[in-house]
Amino acid sequence: MKLLFKNTTTYTKEIYDEFLIFHNQKFKYSYILYTAVIIALILYLIIMQVKNHNITLAIILSSILSGFFLWRYLHPISVVQKEYKSEKILKNEQFTFKFYEKFFTIENAKLINKMKYHKLRKIFETQNFFYLYVDKTHSYLIQKSKFINNESSNFSFFIKKKCRFKYRKVI
C-alpha cells in the first residue's frame, strides 16, 4: 500500500480550544433548536396534564423537564472538562495520521487504529485544520502545517474526492 499523505499533529490545549470554538460555531444553533423543541414538547405535556387535573403526571413531567434541562447544559461542560484532563491534552500527545488510497491510520505511542473513509461522518476544512468527524462529537484534529512536504492543498483535493458529500470548506 502506497503512503499518500502523512501528518503528525500534537494535541495541545490551544489546538483543542480552537476545535471547541469551531465546533460551537458550527453546531450551536442546531443544538439550541433541538433543546428548545424538546423543552417545548415537555412543557406542552405538562400544561395538558394540569388542564386534565392529572397533577401526579404533571409533577413527574416537571422533574423530567428539570433533569433534561440540567443534563443539556451541564453535560457538555463536564465532557469538555474531562477532555481537558485527558492524557492526550495534558501530555501534548502526538498523533500520526497516514493516508492511503482506501483507508487511513491513526497512531500514537500506545496504539494504531485503521479507518476507512466511508466511516467518517463529516470533514471540515478551516484555515489551519482539517476536522475529520467520526460521530457528532468526536473528531480527529489534523493541523495543516504538519503535513510532510507541506501537502495540505493536495490533501484537501484528495479528501474532498474520497468524501465528496461529507466535505465542507469553512474558511
C-alpha positions as a printed NumPy array, in Angstrom:
array([[  0.   ,   0.   ,   0.   ],
       [  1.452,   3.325,  -1.042],
       [  1.516,   6.096,   1.564],
       [ -0.117,   9.179,   0.048],
       [ -0.045,  11.689,   2.906],
       [  1.438,  11.809,   6.377],
       [  0.671,  14.255,   9.165],
       [  1.844,  14.394,  12.767],
       [ -0.28 ,  16.666,  14.958],
       [  0.391,  17.294,  18.637],
       [ -2.82 ,  17.691,  20.635],
       [ -2.401,  20.698,  22.911],
       [ -4.85 ,  22.74 ,  24.947],
       [ -4.62 ,  25.549,  22.358],
       [ -5.494,  23.209,  19.496],
       [ -8.402,  21.766,  21.472],
       [ -9.627,  25.292,  22.311],
       [ -9.608,  26.17 ,  18.605],
       [-11.585,  22.995,  17.861],
       [-14.159,  23.829,  20.577],
       [-14.682,  27.296,  19.126],
       [-15.164,  25.834,  15.645],
       [-17.488,  23.064,  16.887],
       [-19.596,  25.508,  18.898],
       [-19.944,  27.915,  15.969],
       [-20.813,  25.112,  13.565],
       [-23.383,  23.242,  15.669],
       [-24.63 ,  25.797,  18.212],
       [-27.921,  26.623,  16.504],
       [-28.943,  23.033,  15.814],
       [-28.15 ,  22.138,  19.443],
       [-30.211,  25.087,  20.738],
       [-33.089,  24.321,  18.364],
       [-33.167,  20.648,  19.354],
       [-33.144,  21.601,  23.054],
       [-35.889,  24.203,  22.597],
       [-38.145,  21.754,  20.721],
       [-37.801,  19.072,  23.414],
       [-38.433,  21.599,  26.212],
       [-41.483,  22.978,  24.365],
       [-42.9  ,  19.464,  23.923],
       [-42.434,  18.594,  27.589],
       [-43.97 ,  21.94 ,  28.62 ],
       [-46.95 ,  21.226,  26.37 ],
       [-47.389,  17.824,  28.019],
       [-47.208,  19.413,  31.475],
       [-49.853,  22.003,  30.556],
       [-52.14 ,  19.306,  29.155],
       [-51.785,  17.249,  32.348],
       [-52.576,  20.26 ,  34.548],
       [-55.617,  21.05 ,  32.355],
       [-56.822,  17.478,  32.805],
       [-56.188,  17.657,  36.569],
       [-53.58 ,  14.916,  36.414],
       [-51.184,  16.601,  38.854],
       [-49.093,  13.495,  39.572],
       [-48.12 ,  13.098,  35.933],
       [-47.526,  16.869,  35.67 ],
       [-45.089,  16.671,  38.594],
       [-43.311,  13.688,  37.016],
       [-43.039,  15.543,  33.697],
       [-41.768,  18.647,  35.531],
       [-38.997,  16.616,  37.134],
       [-38.165,  15.113,  33.724],
       [-38.036,  18.64 ,  32.278],
       [-35.722,  19.798,  35.073],
       [-33.468,  16.779,  34.582],
       [-33.352,  17.281,  30.823],
       [-32.598,  20.987,  31.197],
       [-29.757,  20.325,  33.655],
       [-28.352,  17.49 ,  31.549],
       [-28.397,  19.545,  28.332],
       [-26.459,  22.405,  29.902],
       [-24.227,  20.644,  32.443],
       [-23.267,  17.536,  30.451],
       [-21.321,  19.402,  27.71 ],
       [-19.398,  21.307,  30.391],
       [-18.412,  18.071,  32.133],
       [-17.366,  16.463,  28.822],
       [-15.088,  19.409,  27.983],
       [-13.584,  19.426,  31.486],
       [-12.966,  15.686,  31.251],
       [-11.283,  16.135,  27.867],
       [ -9.029,  18.898,  29.231],
       [ -7.895,  16.45 ,  31.921],
       [ -7.298,  13.647,  29.404],
       [ -3.834,  12.267,  28.84 ],
       [ -3.705,  13.411,  25.221],
       [ -4.166,  17.074,  26.192],
       [ -2.176,  17.082,  29.446],
       [  0.824,  15.325,  27.92 ],
       [  0.601,  17.02 ,  24.495],
       [  0.248,  13.63 ,  22.854],
       [  1.343,  13.256,  19.251],
       [ -0.864,  11.545,  16.68 ],
       [  0.44 ,  10.453,  13.3  ],
       [ -2.09 ,  10.188,  10.503],
       [ -1.132,   8.146,   7.456],
       [ -3.434,   8.3  ,   4.463],
       [ -3.625,   5.555,   1.86 ],
       [ -5.94 ,   5.05 ,  -1.098],
       [ -8.654,   3.037,   0.702],
       [ -8.098,   3.851,   4.397],
       [ -6.066,   5.879,   6.861],
       [ -4.345,   5.058,  10.136],
       [ -4.086,   6.964,  13.379],
       [ -1.037,   6.188,  15.509],
       [  0.069,   7.337,  18.917],
       [  2.554,   5.926,  21.404],
       [  0.092,   3.237,  22.526],
       [ -1.931,   2.063,  19.554],
       [ -2.675,   2.129,  15.85 ],
       [ -6.223,   2.451,  14.507],
       [ -7.256,   1.848,  10.928],
       [-10.314,   3.559,   9.464],
       [-11.947,   3.539,   6.053],
       [-13.021,   6.857,   4.584],
       [-16.693,   5.923,   4.304],
       [-16.874,   5.666,   8.12 ],
       [-16.203,   9.383,   8.509],
       [-19.338,  11.383,   9.271],
       [-18.165,  14.839,   8.117],
       [-14.962,  16.572,   7.118],
       [-14.434,  20.272,   7.664],
       [-11.5  ,  22.25 ,   6.343],
       [-10.664,  25.503,   8.108],
       [ -7.772,  27.887,   7.615],
       [ -5.486,  25.862,   9.917],
       [ -7.105,  22.43 ,  10.338],
       [ -8.936,  19.501,   8.892],
       [-11.554,  18.139,  11.296],
       [-12.462,  14.556,  10.465],
       [-15.638,  13.81 ,  12.421],
       [-16.163,  10.195,  13.401],
       [-19.546,  10.964,  15.014],
       [-21.421,  14.049,  16.223],
       [-18.969,  14.886,  18.987],
       [-15.655,  13.147,  18.201],
       [-13.224,  14.385,  15.641],
       [ -9.646,  13.886,  14.541],
       [ -7.836,  17.215,  14.55 ],
       [ -5.31 ,  17.449,  11.741],
       [ -3.134,  20.54 ,  11.647],
       [ -2.482,  21.688,   8.071],
       [  1.03 ,  22.93 ,   8.769],
       [  2.118,  19.477,   9.999],
       [  1.823,  17.634,   6.686],
       [  5.083,  16.22 ,   5.425],
       [  6.235,  18.21 ,   2.385],
       [  3.531,  20.786,   3.196],
       [  0.939,  18.951,   1.092],
       [ -2.214,  20.267,   2.74 ],
       [ -3.641,  21.61 ,  -0.545],
       [ -3.156,  18.214,  -2.221],
       [ -4.689,  16.521,   0.802],
       [ -7.663,  18.862,   0.569],
       [ -8.293,  17.746,  -3.002],
       [ -7.78 ,  14.09 ,  -2.031],
       [-10.14 ,  14.079,   0.967],
       [-12.767,  16.017,  -0.985],
       [-12.657,  13.313,  -3.663],
       [-12.841,  10.486,  -1.095],
       [-15.68 ,  12.003,   0.928],
       [-17.488,  14.02 ,  -1.709],
       [-20.759,  14.759,   0.107],
       [-19.257,  14.912,   3.599],
       [-16.587,  17.532,   2.892],
       [-17.11 ,  21.23 ,   3.691],
       [-14.609,  24.062,   3.389],
       [-15.187,  26.616,   6.164],
       [-12.643,  29.402,   5.823]])
